[in-house]
Each structure stands twice: as structure tokens, then as C-alpha cells.
Amino acid sequence: MNKWNVGLGDVARFKHAPFEGVVIGRAEYLYGCKQVLVKPSALKDSQPVDAVWFDEGSVDVIKREVFSAPEPSSVRAGGPGRGELPPTR
């Protein structure tokens, strides 16, 4: 597996247009394409702007690890746990 040049939590800027934000996701495909999901903090018309997928090579890292993910032991996935029943109405 190849090493990533862009990490989760990095601030990245798209090379070909004015789009900058925090990398919140990464995807690697079977034939080697790597993409990063960039979520800008800027607003447009007082509304949040959607995150956009870019090829990893088309973004420059501005700052490294501005945000970090929580430790896996402190995160609980959604849904009922073992032995728990879903809530009833």
C-alpha cells in the first residue's frame, strides 16, 4: 500500500481554484487512485459549503494535522450494542 501525502486533519488547498479546507476523508481505489475529501470552513450566502472530493495530487497541504481524530476507544458507533435492544415507540 502506498503512503498518503495528505493526512486526515490537514488543511489543504486545491491547486486549480480557490478552494481550501480541512481534509475529513480519504479514499483509495483498486487501481491506485487516491482522493481526499476537503471541507471548507467558509460560508457562502451564510450557509455551510459542502465538502468536495479531489485527487490527492491536485491539492497542496497548507498546515499539517490541524485537527485530529478521537481515540478509537472513546468513539462508539451508532446502533444498538451487544445485548441492547433498539428503542421502541
N, C-alpha and C positions, 0 to 999 in steps of 0.2 A: 504494500500500500504506500502511496506517495505521501510526502509530508505536505501539510497545508501551509501556505504563505500568509493566509488571513485567518485570524482566530476569532472565536466567539467572544464578544465583548469589545472587540477592536472598533475604533472609529475609522470608517473607510469613505473614500470619495470616488465616484465614478469618473473615469478619465475623459469621457466624451460629452459630458453635460453637467450642469451644476446640481448634482445630487449627492448629498453627504448624510451619513447617519451611522448608527451602531449596528454591527453585524449580530443578528439574532438567530441565524440559522445557517446550516451548511448542508450541501447535498453532493454526493459523489456518485456518478453513474457508471455503469458496467464498462463502457468503452473509454473511461478516463476523464470525461468532462466533470469539472468541479464548479459548483456555483455557490454563491453566498447570498443570504437574504439580508438586505440593508433596510433598517427602519429609521427614517429621519425624525428628528425632534421638532423640526419646523412645522408650523401650521400654514394651511392655505385656506383663505376665507374663514378663519377662526375654526377650522376643522383639522383633525389629525390627517396626515398624509399616509397612505398605505405603504407597507414595505414592498420592496421590489427585488426580484432575483437578478443577479448579474453573474457572468462568468468571472471566476476568481482573477484571471489575468487582466480584466478590464477595470479593476479598482486598485487604488493606492491606499495603503494604511497610513492614516494621519496620526493616530495615537494607539498604543498597544494596551489591551485589557483595561479599558476604562470601566467596564462592568464585568463582574464575574458571576458565574452560576452558583447557586447554593449547593452545599454538600449533598450528595445523593441520599444520605441517611436522614436528612431533615426534610426531604420532599416526599409527599405522599401523593401518589397518582389518584386520579378520580375513580369513582366507583366503589362498590362495597368491598370490604376486605374479607379475608377468610372468616367464615363463621358469622358474618354480618348479613342481614337481610336488607334489601333496599327499602326505603321508606314507603309506607302505604298511605293512601289518601283517605 
